[in-house]
Amino acid sequence: MEKDNSGRNESLDLYIALSRASQWINAHADRDIRQHGLNRTEFGVLELLYHKGPQPLQQIGGKVLMSSGNITYVVDKLEKKGLVSRRTSKEDRRLIYAEVTDAGCKFIETVFPAHTTVIEQATAGLTLEEKQAASELLKKLGKYAQQTYK
């Protein structure tokens, strides 16, 4: 008796292709970020705070896809480097916000344009139209996977 594998091989092929593409694009990004003394998570938190403004520590994890326990450690490291500071909310003293410092702003303003170029070079294997189509499809796939995760 034969199994019905319709769609299974395509799904596995897609999974492998996504994983490999992500791995190599992240390798480009990680190498660039390491040159500036940060790891991907630290850079992601710093970039979030720069572009979105001060954020409660409790909410940063969900925005950069990591656990809240790790966020405290990452913010500690960024604070020691002088790139981020903490402040207590005036409205609710239980809330602690992380915000980018002047040094952090200068860092992002210096590093981010070149980092964007690294990402552009890593994804240059696709045309603009292919990137737009891939982005739309991956957002659709990600949304579906998130909704069906139990």
PyMOL CGO cylinders between C-alpha atoms (Angstrom):
from pymol import cmd
from pymol.cgo import CYLINDER

trace = [
    CYLINDER, 0.00, 0.00, 0.00, 1.45, 3.38, -1.05, 0.3, 1, 1, 1, 1, 1, 1,
    CYLINDER, 1.45, 3.38, -1.05, 1.30, 6.43, 1.16, 0.3, 1, 1, 1, 1, 1, 1,
    CYLINDER, 1.30, 6.43, 1.16, -0.14, 9.66, -0.18, 0.3, 1, 1, 1, 1, 1, 1,
    CYLINDER, -0.14, 9.66, -0.18, 2.82, 12.05, -0.03, 0.3, 1, 1, 1, 1, 1, 1,
    CYLINDER, 2.82, 12.05, -0.03, 1.24, 14.78, -2.14, 0.3, 1, 1, 1, 1, 1, 1,
    CYLINDER, 1.24, 14.78, -2.14, 2.67, 18.07, -0.97, 0.3, 1, 1, 1, 1, 1, 1,
    CYLINDER, 2.67, 18.07, -0.97, 4.94, 16.45, 1.61, 0.3, 1, 1, 1, 1, 1, 1,
    CYLINDER, 4.94, 16.45, 1.61, 8.13, 16.59, -0.45, 0.3, 1, 1, 1, 1, 1, 1,
    CYLINDER, 8.13, 16.59, -0.45, 7.40, 20.17, -1.48, 0.3, 1, 1, 1, 1, 1, 1,
    CYLINDER, 7.40, 20.17, -1.48, 6.84, 21.14, 2.15, 0.3, 1, 1, 1, 1, 1, 1,
    CYLINDER, 6.84, 21.14, 2.15, 10.11, 19.53, 3.23, 0.3, 1, 1, 1, 1, 1, 1,
    CYLINDER, 10.11, 19.53, 3.23, 11.96, 21.09, 0.30, 0.3, 1, 1, 1, 1, 1, 1,
    CYLINDER, 11.96, 21.09, 0.30, 10.54, 24.49, 1.28, 0.3, 1, 1, 1, 1, 1, 1,
    CYLINDER, 10.54, 24.49, 1.28, 11.53, 23.99, 4.91, 0.3, 1, 1, 1, 1, 1, 1,
    CYLINDER, 11.53, 23.99, 4.91, 15.10, 23.07, 3.95, 0.3, 1, 1, 1, 1, 1, 1,
    CYLINDER, 15.10, 23.07, 3.95, 15.37, 25.94, 1.47, 0.3, 1, 1, 1, 1, 1, 1,
    CYLINDER, 15.37, 25.94, 1.47, 14.08, 28.44, 4.05, 0.3, 1, 1, 1, 1, 1, 1,
    CYLINDER, 14.08, 28.44, 4.05, 16.46, 27.13, 6.70, 0.3, 1, 1, 1, 1, 1, 1,
    CYLINDER, 16.46, 27.13, 6.70, 19.50, 27.26, 4.42, 0.3, 1, 1, 1, 1, 1, 1,
    CYLINDER, 19.50, 27.26, 4.42, 18.68, 30.70, 3.02, 0.3, 1, 1, 1, 1, 1, 1,
    CYLINDER, 18.68, 30.70, 3.02, 18.12, 32.03, 6.54, 0.3, 1, 1, 1, 1, 1, 1,
    CYLINDER, 18.12, 32.03, 6.54, 21.35, 30.45, 7.76, 0.3, 1, 1, 1, 1, 1, 1,
    CYLINDER, 21.35, 30.45, 7.76, 23.45, 32.05, 5.03, 0.3, 1, 1, 1, 1, 1, 1,
    CYLINDER, 23.45, 32.05, 5.03, 21.82, 35.47, 5.16, 0.3, 1, 1, 1, 1, 1, 1,
    CYLINDER, 21.82, 35.47, 5.16, 22.22, 35.44, 8.95, 0.3, 1, 1, 1, 1, 1, 1,
    CYLINDER, 22.22, 35.44, 8.95, 25.89, 34.47, 8.50, 0.3, 1, 1, 1, 1, 1, 1,
    CYLINDER, 25.89, 34.47, 8.50, 26.43, 37.62, 6.42, 0.3, 1, 1, 1, 1, 1, 1,
    CYLINDER, 26.43, 37.62, 6.42, 24.57, 39.76, 8.99, 0.3, 1, 1, 1, 1, 1, 1,
    CYLINDER, 24.57, 39.76, 8.99, 26.31, 38.17, 11.99, 0.3, 1, 1, 1, 1, 1, 1,
    CYLINDER, 26.31, 38.17, 11.99, 29.78, 38.68, 10.52, 0.3, 1, 1, 1, 1, 1, 1,
    CYLINDER, 29.78, 38.68, 10.52, 29.00, 42.34, 9.93, 0.3, 1, 1, 1, 1, 1, 1,
    CYLINDER, 29.00, 42.34, 9.93, 27.54, 42.88, 13.41, 0.3, 1, 1, 1, 1, 1, 1,
    CYLINDER, 27.54, 42.88, 13.41, 30.44, 41.08, 15.15, 0.3, 1, 1, 1, 1, 1, 1,
    CYLINDER, 30.44, 41.08, 15.15, 32.86, 43.59, 13.60, 0.3, 1, 1, 1, 1, 1, 1,
    CYLINDER, 32.86, 43.59, 13.60, 31.19, 46.20, 15.78, 0.3, 1, 1, 1, 1, 1, 1,
    CYLINDER, 31.19, 46.20, 15.78, 31.38, 44.21, 19.01, 0.3, 1, 1, 1, 1, 1, 1,
    CYLINDER, 31.38, 44.21, 19.01, 27.75, 43.08, 19.17, 0.3, 1, 1, 1, 1, 1, 1,
    CYLINDER, 27.75, 43.08, 19.17, 25.86, 39.88, 18.51, 0.3, 1, 1, 1, 1, 1, 1,
    CYLINDER, 25.86, 39.88, 18.51, 22.63, 39.64, 16.49, 0.3, 1, 1, 1, 1, 1, 1,
    CYLINDER, 22.63, 39.64, 16.49, 20.38, 39.83, 19.56, 0.3, 1, 1, 1, 1, 1, 1,
    CYLINDER, 20.38, 39.83, 19.56, 22.13, 42.90, 20.97, 0.3, 1, 1, 1, 1, 1, 1,
    CYLINDER, 22.13, 42.90, 20.97, 21.98, 44.59, 17.59, 0.3, 1, 1, 1, 1, 1, 1,
    CYLINDER, 21.98, 44.59, 17.59, 18.30, 43.69, 17.23, 0.3, 1, 1, 1, 1, 1, 1,
    CYLINDER, 18.30, 43.69, 17.23, 17.41, 45.20, 20.61, 0.3, 1, 1, 1, 1, 1, 1,
    CYLINDER, 17.41, 45.20, 20.61, 19.45, 48.33, 19.92, 0.3, 1, 1, 1, 1, 1, 1,
    CYLINDER, 19.45, 48.33, 19.92, 17.89, 48.72, 16.47, 0.3, 1, 1, 1, 1, 1, 1,
    CYLINDER, 17.89, 48.72, 16.47, 14.38, 48.26, 17.94, 0.3, 1, 1, 1, 1, 1, 1,
    CYLINDER, 14.38, 48.26, 17.94, 14.96, 50.94, 20.57, 0.3, 1, 1, 1, 1, 1, 1,
    CYLINDER, 14.96, 50.94, 20.57, 16.44, 53.31, 18.01, 0.3, 1, 1, 1, 1, 1, 1,
    CYLINDER, 16.44, 53.31, 18.01, 13.59, 52.95, 15.52, 0.3, 1, 1, 1, 1, 1, 1,
    CYLINDER, 13.59, 52.95, 15.52, 10.64, 52.46, 17.92, 0.3, 1, 1, 1, 1, 1, 1,
    CYLINDER, 10.64, 52.46, 17.92, 11.74, 54.53, 20.91, 0.3, 1, 1, 1, 1, 1, 1,
    CYLINDER, 11.74, 54.53, 20.91, 11.84, 53.51, 24.59, 0.3, 1, 1, 1, 1, 1, 1,
    CYLINDER, 11.84, 53.51, 24.59, 10.24, 50.12, 25.26, 0.3, 1, 1, 1, 1, 1, 1,
    CYLINDER, 10.24, 50.12, 25.26, 9.19, 48.34, 28.47, 0.3, 1, 1, 1, 1, 1, 1,
    CYLINDER, 9.19, 48.34, 28.47, 11.64, 45.52, 29.17, 0.3, 1, 1, 1, 1, 1, 1,
    CYLINDER, 11.64, 45.52, 29.17, 8.69, 43.12, 29.38, 0.3, 1, 1, 1, 1, 1, 1,
    CYLINDER, 8.69, 43.12, 29.38, 7.70, 43.88, 25.76, 0.3, 1, 1, 1, 1, 1, 1,
    CYLINDER, 7.70, 43.88, 25.76, 11.10, 43.83, 24.08, 0.3, 1, 1, 1, 1, 1, 1,
    CYLINDER, 11.10, 43.83, 24.08, 11.29, 40.02, 24.08, 0.3, 1, 1, 1, 1, 1, 1,
    CYLINDER, 11.29, 40.02, 24.08, 8.16, 39.62, 21.99, 0.3, 1, 1, 1, 1, 1, 1,
    CYLINDER, 8.16, 39.62, 21.99, 9.36, 42.18, 19.48, 0.3, 1, 1, 1, 1, 1, 1,
    CYLINDER, 9.36, 42.18, 19.48, 12.77, 40.59, 18.92, 0.3, 1, 1, 1, 1, 1, 1,
    CYLINDER, 12.77, 40.59, 18.92, 11.58, 36.99, 19.43, 0.3, 1, 1, 1, 1, 1, 1,
    CYLINDER, 11.58, 36.99, 19.43, 13.37, 36.03, 22.62, 0.3, 1, 1, 1, 1, 1, 1,
    CYLINDER, 13.37, 36.03, 22.62, 12.53, 35.21, 26.23, 0.3, 1, 1, 1, 1, 1, 1,
    CYLINDER, 12.53, 35.21, 26.23, 12.18, 37.95, 28.83, 0.3, 1, 1, 1, 1, 1, 1,
    CYLINDER, 12.18, 37.95, 28.83, 14.97, 36.43, 30.94, 0.3, 1, 1, 1, 1, 1, 1,
    CYLINDER, 14.97, 36.43, 30.94, 17.42, 36.84, 28.10, 0.3, 1, 1, 1, 1, 1, 1,
    CYLINDER, 17.42, 36.84, 28.10, 16.29, 40.42, 27.50, 0.3, 1, 1, 1, 1, 1, 1,
    CYLINDER, 16.29, 40.42, 27.50, 17.50, 41.47, 30.95, 0.3, 1, 1, 1, 1, 1, 1,
    CYLINDER, 17.50, 41.47, 30.95, 20.93, 39.98, 30.17, 0.3, 1, 1, 1, 1, 1, 1,
    CYLINDER, 20.93, 39.98, 30.17, 21.07, 41.62, 26.73, 0.3, 1, 1, 1, 1, 1, 1,
    CYLINDER, 21.07, 41.62, 26.73, 20.03, 45.03, 28.09, 0.3, 1, 1, 1, 1, 1, 1,
    CYLINDER, 20.03, 45.03, 28.09, 22.64, 44.65, 30.86, 0.3, 1, 1, 1, 1, 1, 1,
    CYLINDER, 22.64, 44.65, 30.86, 25.34, 44.09, 28.23, 0.3, 1, 1, 1, 1, 1, 1,
    CYLINDER, 25.34, 44.09, 28.23, 24.17, 47.03, 26.10, 0.3, 1, 1, 1, 1, 1, 1,
    CYLINDER, 24.17, 47.03, 26.10, 24.01, 49.22, 29.21, 0.3, 1, 1, 1, 1, 1, 1,
    CYLINDER, 24.01, 49.22, 29.21, 27.61, 48.31, 30.13, 0.3, 1, 1, 1, 1, 1, 1,
    CYLINDER, 27.61, 48.31, 30.13, 28.66, 49.33, 26.62, 0.3, 1, 1, 1, 1, 1, 1,
    CYLINDER, 28.66, 49.33, 26.62, 26.92, 52.68, 27.10, 0.3, 1, 1, 1, 1, 1, 1,
    CYLINDER, 26.92, 52.68, 27.10, 24.48, 52.10, 24.23, 0.3, 1, 1, 1, 1, 1, 1,
    CYLINDER, 24.48, 52.10, 24.23, 21.27, 51.70, 26.25, 0.3, 1, 1, 1, 1, 1, 1,
    CYLINDER, 21.27, 51.70, 26.25, 19.95, 52.98, 29.57, 0.3, 1, 1, 1, 1, 1, 1,
    CYLINDER, 19.95, 52.98, 29.57, 17.05, 52.02, 31.82, 0.3, 1, 1, 1, 1, 1, 1,
    CYLINDER, 17.05, 52.02, 31.82, 14.47, 54.33, 33.33, 0.3, 1, 1, 1, 1, 1, 1,
    CYLINDER, 14.47, 54.33, 33.33, 11.46, 53.76, 35.54, 0.3, 1, 1, 1, 1, 1, 1,
    CYLINDER, 11.46, 53.76, 35.54, 8.05, 54.79, 34.23, 0.3, 1, 1, 1, 1, 1, 1,
    CYLINDER, 8.05, 54.79, 34.23, 6.64, 57.91, 35.86, 0.3, 1, 1, 1, 1, 1, 1,
    CYLINDER, 6.64, 57.91, 35.86, 3.10, 56.53, 35.61, 0.3, 1, 1, 1, 1, 1, 1,
    CYLINDER, 3.10, 56.53, 35.61, 3.80, 53.01, 36.89, 0.3, 1, 1, 1, 1, 1, 1,
    CYLINDER, 3.80, 53.01, 36.89, 6.99, 52.55, 38.89, 0.3, 1, 1, 1, 1, 1, 1,
    CYLINDER, 6.99, 52.55, 38.89, 6.82, 48.78, 38.28, 0.3, 1, 1, 1, 1, 1, 1,
    CYLINDER, 6.82, 48.78, 38.28, 7.54, 49.37, 34.59, 0.3, 1, 1, 1, 1, 1, 1,
    CYLINDER, 7.54, 49.37, 34.59, 11.15, 49.75, 33.51, 0.3, 1, 1, 1, 1, 1, 1,
    CYLINDER, 11.15, 49.75, 33.51, 11.91, 51.11, 30.07, 0.3, 1, 1, 1, 1, 1, 1,
    CYLINDER, 11.91, 51.11, 30.07, 15.03, 50.58, 28.02, 0.3, 1, 1, 1, 1, 1, 1,
    CYLINDER, 15.03, 50.58, 28.02, 16.05, 53.44, 25.77, 0.3, 1, 1, 1, 1, 1, 1,
    CYLINDER, 16.05, 53.44, 25.77, 18.92, 54.11, 23.43, 0.3, 1, 1, 1, 1, 1, 1,
    CYLINDER, 18.92, 54.11, 23.43, 21.57, 56.58, 24.67, 0.3, 1, 1, 1, 1, 1, 1,
    CYLINDER, 21.57, 56.58, 24.67, 23.21, 59.30, 22.60, 0.3, 1, 1, 1, 1, 1, 1,
    CYLINDER, 23.21, 59.30, 22.60, 26.15, 56.93, 22.09, 0.3, 1, 1, 1, 1, 1, 1,
    CYLINDER, 26.15, 56.93, 22.09, 23.71, 54.22, 20.98, 0.3, 1, 1, 1, 1, 1, 1,
    CYLINDER, 23.71, 54.22, 20.98, 22.10, 56.61, 18.49, 0.3, 1, 1, 1, 1, 1, 1,
    CYLINDER, 22.10, 56.61, 18.49, 25.50, 57.52, 17.05, 0.3, 1, 1, 1, 1, 1, 1,
    CYLINDER, 25.50, 57.52, 17.05, 26.39, 53.82, 16.85, 0.3, 1, 1, 1, 1, 1, 1,
    CYLINDER, 26.39, 53.82, 16.85, 23.22, 52.90, 14.92, 0.3, 1, 1, 1, 1, 1, 1,
    CYLINDER, 23.22, 52.90, 14.92, 23.49, 55.96, 12.67, 0.3, 1, 1, 1, 1, 1, 1,
    CYLINDER, 23.49, 55.96, 12.67, 27.04, 54.92, 11.79, 0.3, 1, 1, 1, 1, 1, 1,
    CYLINDER, 27.04, 54.92, 11.79, 26.57, 51.15, 11.51, 0.3, 1, 1, 1, 1, 1, 1,
    CYLINDER, 26.57, 51.15, 11.51, 23.01, 50.66, 10.23, 0.3, 1, 1, 1, 1, 1, 1,
    CYLINDER, 23.01, 50.66, 10.23, 23.47, 52.02, 6.67, 0.3, 1, 1, 1, 1, 1, 1,
    CYLINDER, 23.47, 52.02, 6.67, 26.43, 49.69, 6.04, 0.3, 1, 1, 1, 1, 1, 1,
    CYLINDER, 26.43, 49.69, 6.04, 24.55, 46.81, 7.67, 0.3, 1, 1, 1, 1, 1, 1,
    CYLINDER, 24.55, 46.81, 7.67, 21.64, 47.42, 5.31, 0.3, 1, 1, 1, 1, 1, 1,
    CYLINDER, 21.64, 47.42, 5.31, 24.10, 47.19, 2.41, 0.3, 1, 1, 1, 1, 1, 1,
    CYLINDER, 24.10, 47.19, 2.41, 25.35, 43.83, 3.71, 0.3, 1, 1, 1, 1, 1, 1,
    CYLINDER, 25.35, 43.83, 3.71, 21.76, 42.51, 3.76, 0.3, 1, 1, 1, 1, 1, 1,
    CYLINDER, 21.76, 42.51, 3.76, 21.14, 43.90, 0.27, 0.3, 1, 1, 1, 1, 1, 1,
    CYLINDER, 21.14, 43.90, 0.27, 24.28, 42.15, -1.00, 0.3, 1, 1, 1, 1, 1, 1,
    CYLINDER, 24.28, 42.15, -1.00, 23.30, 38.87, 0.70, 0.3, 1, 1, 1, 1, 1, 1,
    CYLINDER, 23.30, 38.87, 0.70, 19.88, 38.97, -0.99, 0.3, 1, 1, 1, 1, 1, 1,
    CYLINDER, 19.88, 38.97, -0.99, 21.09, 40.24, -4.37, 0.3, 1, 1, 1, 1, 1, 1,
    CYLINDER, 21.09, 40.24, -4.37, 20.43, 36.81, -5.88, 0.3, 1, 1, 1, 1, 1, 1,
    CYLINDER, 20.43, 36.81, -5.88, 16.78, 37.87, -6.28, 0.3, 1, 1, 1, 1, 1, 1,
    CYLINDER, 16.78, 37.87, -6.28, 15.32, 40.68, -8.35, 0.3, 1, 1, 1, 1, 1, 1,
    CYLINDER, 15.32, 40.68, -8.35, 13.25, 43.39, -6.70, 0.3, 1, 1, 1, 1, 1, 1,
    CYLINDER, 13.25, 43.39, -6.70, 10.07, 41.69, -7.90, 0.3, 1, 1, 1, 1, 1, 1,
    CYLINDER, 10.07, 41.69, -7.90, 11.22, 38.31, -6.59, 0.3, 1, 1, 1, 1, 1, 1,
    CYLINDER, 11.22, 38.31, -6.59, 12.06, 39.85, -3.20, 0.3, 1, 1, 1, 1, 1, 1,
    CYLINDER, 12.06, 39.85, -3.20, 8.61, 41.44, -3.00, 0.3, 1, 1, 1, 1, 1, 1,
    CYLINDER, 8.61, 41.44, -3.00, 6.88, 38.18, -3.95, 0.3, 1, 1, 1, 1, 1, 1,
    CYLINDER, 6.88, 38.18, -3.95, 9.02, 36.13, -1.54, 0.3, 1, 1, 1, 1, 1, 1,
    CYLINDER, 9.02, 36.13, -1.54, 8.38, 38.61, 1.26, 0.3, 1, 1, 1, 1, 1, 1,
    CYLINDER, 8.38, 38.61, 1.26, 4.60, 38.46, 0.74, 0.3, 1, 1, 1, 1, 1, 1,
    CYLINDER, 4.60, 38.46, 0.74, 4.59, 34.66, 0.60, 0.3, 1, 1, 1, 1, 1, 1,
    CYLINDER, 4.59, 34.66, 0.60, 6.80, 34.29, 3.68, 0.3, 1, 1, 1, 1, 1, 1,
    CYLINDER, 6.80, 34.29, 3.68, 4.62, 36.69, 5.67, 0.3, 1, 1, 1, 1, 1, 1,
    CYLINDER, 4.62, 36.69, 5.67, 1.58, 34.64, 4.67, 0.3, 1, 1, 1, 1, 1, 1,
    CYLINDER, 1.58, 34.64, 4.67, 3.34, 31.40, 5.62, 0.3, 1, 1, 1, 1, 1, 1,
    CYLINDER, 3.34, 31.40, 5.62, 4.57, 32.82, 8.93, 0.3, 1, 1, 1, 1, 1, 1,
    CYLINDER, 4.57, 32.82, 8.93, 1.13, 34.12, 9.86, 0.3, 1, 1, 1, 1, 1, 1,
    CYLINDER, 1.13, 34.12, 9.86, -0.45, 30.74, 9.10, 0.3, 1, 1, 1, 1, 1, 1,
    CYLINDER, -0.45, 30.74, 9.10, 2.22, 28.84, 11.05, 0.3, 1, 1, 1, 1, 1, 1,
    CYLINDER, 2.22, 28.84, 11.05, 1.75, 31.19, 14.02, 0.3, 1, 1, 1, 1, 1, 1,
    CYLINDER, 1.75, 31.19, 14.02, -2.04, 30.85, 13.98, 0.3, 1, 1, 1, 1, 1, 1,
    CYLINDER, -2.04, 30.85, 13.98, -1.93, 27.06, 13.83, 0.3, 1, 1, 1, 1, 1, 1,
    CYLINDER, -1.93, 27.06, 13.83, 0.74, 26.65, 16.51, 0.3, 1, 1, 1, 1, 1, 1,
    CYLINDER, 0.74, 26.65, 16.51, -0.81, 25.04, 19.59, 0.3, 1, 1, 1, 1, 1, 1,
]
cmd.load_cgo(trace, "trace")
